[in-house]
Amino acid sequence: AAAVRAAGIGGRRFAIATTTARLETTLRSLVASAGRSEDYAGCFLTESAAEELEDPERLLVELRRAVLDAEAAGAEAVIIGGGPLSAAAQVLVVEFAGRLRIVEPIRAAVAEALLATDVAETVPA
């Protein structure tokens, strides 16, 4: 839910890019429970199933395509859905910097937790 809140901050239109089609209903429910359905542009899937994307370069290429599809649908931010996708998400953050906000769920959750506990003020940048 932290990634949804980060992506949709200020009413920003956002989407989710992922490799796992069977998560689509769960992700839609997560967006609804965070009260962000009106800002949600949808779930954009890689062409290949997660099991077929063991090669990091192929994974990155297909996730990039899903992100571009989300952008074409009007998303101003895209959550990269799935913990195993963190490395690819970090690459996409750099690639899309200044153009499209890429949100990595684990980092969003940690940032939210730090802010909630005021620890962020004591953590060096």
Secondary structure, 3 states (H helix, E strand, C coil): CHHHHHHCHHHCCEEEEECCHHHHHHHHHHHHHCCCHHHEEEEEECCCCHHHCCCHHHHHHHHHHHHHHHHHCCCCEEEEECHHHHHHHHHHHHHCCCCCEEECHHHHHHHHHHHHCCHHHHCCC
